[in-house]
Amino acid sequence: MKKELKKKKKVILTGDRPTGPLHLGHYIGSLQNRVNLQNDYDQYLIIADMQALTDNADNPEKVSKNVFEVALDYLAVGIDPKKTTIFIQSLVPEISELTMYYLNLVSVGRLERNPTVKDEIKQKGFGKIVPAGFLMYPVSQAADITVFGADLVPVGEDQLPVLEQTNEIVRRFNNTYKTKAIKEVKALVSDFPRLPGTDGKAKMGKSLGNAIYLSDSEKEVEKKIMGMYTDPNHLRVEDPGKVEGNPVFSYLDAFGKDKKIIKELKDHYKKGGLGDVKVKRYLNEVLQEFLGPIRKEREKLAKDRGYIDKVLIKGTERAKQKAQEVLRDVRKAMKINYFD
């Protein structure tokens, strides 16, 4: 009797730019999702150092240092290198090769019209002096995704234009070279809300100084929580307060386990008679409980640099093998497989 063949797992590609350690927004937006996805999918997790260099070319040491920090965060939250392939982008040269082939199929005008790129150029204040590498990063991302034959990419809604452009490139490639070597990808849209910065701003980041990091000490976490933005009109304890748009309650919704207590705090705050300090102290308890095990695991892993290196070396080797398979098909389709 023939053995029943196992159904092939779908491939997921996800990752981060190593421009700093990861924060609570990363956890809510992607990390907890990745921990869950690795059990059912063949997950590739890219540390996108080359993309990080597109706006950090004058400080490559910052990027290289944070490759290790990001890897630490991945492992500390529970990403298992036996289930997830963690790799470094620059050490898989096939990605750069495929990026170059794709660049010949995309116009500068199309890149400039990408809404995600336009928003990020504005945020970074590049204007007309945007680096060419930064402008073309959607093409690089298209190569990241397709070089592993990814079926799904977990993204927030703001990244959907990048996936749309990826599929445009795939169709252009396949039509130009009369092939099916590259396949289109689907978005796995996250249903997690975006966590605001501690200053109340929608965007959270190191340069803004408004993030709580997975690597922060107990004292750092407490200091950031006690300095969090709340309702600017809640001037006295007896005043009614606003819960919507209040970062303290947004963080409680995201990380608090006792929903009954959180509801009681919200009702009390809206009615008046509950001070910000009391709510922040409760949030501190919640986040210290959540971050404690991650911090402990991270500190343990940080002492074994050799283990981290082995994870990245092994993951990068596996990623290269997969990418080489796809590039063989790409070169054959383009008729540039010179010595095959």
N, C-alpha and C positions, 0 to 999 in steps of 0.2 A: 504494500500500500504506500503510495507516494505521500511524503510529508507535505503538509499544507504550507505554502510559502507565506512568510510573514509579510504583512502589508508594509510597504516602504513609508517611513515617516516623512512628513512634509518638512522642508528646510526653512528655518527662520534666520534672518540676518538682522542683527541689532548692534548697538554699540554707543560709544561716547568719545568725545574729543578730550584728550588728556591735558586740559589747561588748568586744572586744579583738582583737589579732592572732591568727592561727590557729596551732595547735601541731601537734606530731607526731601526737597522737591524732586530730585532724581529718584529717590526711593519710591515715592508715591507715583511718580509719572512712569517709571519703567522698571526699577530693580525688583520690586516684589512680583511684578508680572513675569519677569524673566526667570525668577526662581521657580515659579509655577509652570511656566511653559517648557522648561527643560525636561520635565518628566514625560512629555508626550510628543515632543518635536526634536528634530536634529538641529540644534541651535548653534549658530556661529556668532560669537560676540567679539566685535572688532574694537580695538583700541586705536582710534583714528588719528595717529600722530601726524601724518602728512597733512590732513585737513586742518589740524590744529596749527600747523606752521603757516597756513595761508594768511593768518592775521597775527602771527607771533614769530615771523621770520627773523626779527632782530633779537629774539630771546629763545633760541632753540633749547637751551639748558632747562628752561622752565617746562617745556614740553617733555623732554626726556626724563626729567625727575618725576613728573606726574604720571608717566606710564606705570611706574611701580606703585604709586599711590592709588591709582584707579584699580589696578589689579588687586591690591589689598582690599579695597572696598568691595569688589566683586565677591571675593572669597569669603570675606567676613559676614556678608549678608546671607550667604548660603548657596551661592552659585557653585555647582559641583563640576570641576574640570573633567570628571569621568563622563558627565552627561552633556556638558557645554564646551565647545571648542573656543577657547580664549586665545586671541592672537594679535600680533602687532602689525598694523597696516603696512608700514614701510618695509617690512621684512618679507612681504609677499609681492615680488616684482611684477607678477602677472597682472596685478591690479593696475599698476602704472601703465603697462603695455596696453591693456584693454581701454584704459582712459584715453590714451592717445588715438586709438582707432576710432573711438566714439567722438572725440573732438572734431574729427574731420566730417562728421555728419550733423553737427549742431552749429547754428549761426550765433554770432555774438548778440544780435538783436533778440533772439529767442531767450538767451540766458538773461539778458537785461530785463525782459518782461516777466520773468519768474517772480511771482508775488513774495515768496519766501526770501529770495535773494534780495529783492528790492527793500523789504522791511529790514533785513539784517544790515544792508549797506547803510541805510538811514540811521539805524541804532548805533552803528560804529562810527558814524560821521565820516565815511570815506569820500562821499561825493564823487567827483570825476577822477579822483586818484585811487580808486579801488584797485587793489592788486589783482592781476589777471588770474592768479591761482584761486583767489577768493571768489571771483566772478564765476569760475568754471567748476566750483565744488559740487554742484548737482550732477555734473558729468562724472566726476570722481565717485560720487555716491552711487550712480548708476552702475559703475564698474564694480564697486564693492558688493552690490546686491547680486548682479547677474553672474559674476565670476564664480559664485558658489551655487548657482542654479536655485537661488532662493525662491520659495513659493509665496512666503509671507514676510512682511516687514511691519513690526509694531511701531506705530507713529501716533503723534498728536495731530489734531486737525491742521495745525499750522504747517505741518510737513507734507501734507497731501499734494501740493503742487510739485514737490520734488519727485514723488512717486509717479505723478502724471507725466513728468518729463522723462523719467526713466523708461516708462512704457512707450513713449514717443520714440526714444532712441532705439529701443528694441525693435519696434516695427520698422524703423528706417533701416536698421542694420539688416534685418531679415529680408526686407524687400530689395535692398541694394544688392545683396550677395546671393539672393535666391536660395535661402536656407531657413532652417528652423533651429539653428544652433543655440540661439538665445531665447529664453522664454520670458514672457511678461510676468509681473508680480502683482500680488494683491496687498492692499493695506489692511493691517489688523489695527483698527482705530481703538486707542485706549479709551476706556470709559471712566478713567480716574480724573478728577478735577485738578486743575493746575493749582499748586500750592503757592500762595503769595509770599513775597519777601517779608522779613520781620518788620520792615518799614512801611508795609501796606502796599507797596508797589507790586504790580503783576509779575514782573520779571525778577527772578532771584539769581544772584551771581556773586562771585568773589570780588569783582571790581566794584560792585555796588555796596559791598560790606553788609548785606542784608540776608545772609544765609546761615543756617545751622548745619554744620558738617557732621558726617558720620564719625569722623575722627576727633571731634571736639571733646575736651575734658568736661567733667561734671561742672566745674566752676565756669568754664566758657559757655556752656549751655545755659546755666542759670543766669549768667550776666546778660546774655542775648534775649532770653525770655523776659526778664524783668525790664528790659529796655524796649520791648515790642510796642509798636504802634497799636492803638485801640480805637475807640470812638473819640474824636477830638472834642465832641460836644458833651461828653460824659465827664463834667468838671468836678462834680461832687458825688459822694457815695449815694446820696438819696435821689440823684437825677436818674431818669430812665435812660438806658443805654441801647445802642444799636448793635445787633448781633451780625446782621448781613454786612459783608465786607470787612469784618473785624478779624484780623489775622489770628488772634488768640483763639477764637472759636473755630476758625477754619482748621487750625492745627489740632484742636480737640476732636473735631469731627473726623479728621484723618487718622489720628493715632489713639484716641481714647477708646477703651474697651467697654467702660460702663456707660452705656447710652442713656440710662435713666438719670444718673448724676449729671451728665452733660445737659440733658433737657431741663432739669431743675435749675441748673446754673443759668441757662439761657432765659428761662421764664423770669427768674429773679432779676437778672441783669436788665431785661426789657422793662420790667415793672419799676425798677429803682430799688436802692437799698443794698446793692452789691458792688463792692469796689473792685477796680481793676487788679489791684495787688493780690487779692484773694484768688481771683480766677487765674492769674499768672502763676501763683504758687501751685495750684492744682495742675496746670499744664506742665510745670517743671517736674512734678511727681510722675506724670504720665510719660514724658519724654525721657526722663532718667531711667524709668523702668524699661522702655523700649530700646534705648541706645546702650544700656549697660552690657548686655550679652554681645552686641556687635562690637562695642569698644574693647571688651575683654578678648574676643577672638582676634580682632585686628591687632592688638598689642602682641598677642602670642605669635601670630603669623609674621609680624614685622621683624621678629628676632631670627627668623629663618629665611634669609634672603635667597639661599640656595633653592629652597622649595618653590618660592615664587618664580625664580628663573626657570626651573624645570617645567613648571606649568606653562609658562609663556613659550618656551622653546618647543615643547611637545605640541602645544596647540598650534603654533605657527607652522610647524612641519606638516601637521595634518591639513591645515588650511592651504598650504602651498601645493600639496598633492592634489587636492580637490580642484584648485584653480588651474593647475597644469592640464588636467583632463579637459576642462572647458576651453582653455586656450588652444589646445590641439584641434578641437572642432572649429574654433573661430578662424585659425590660420588656414585650415583646410577650406573653409567656406570662402575665404578671401583669396585663395590660391597663392598664399605666401608661405606655404609649408615646404620650404626649399629643399630639404634633404630627407623628407619622409618618403 
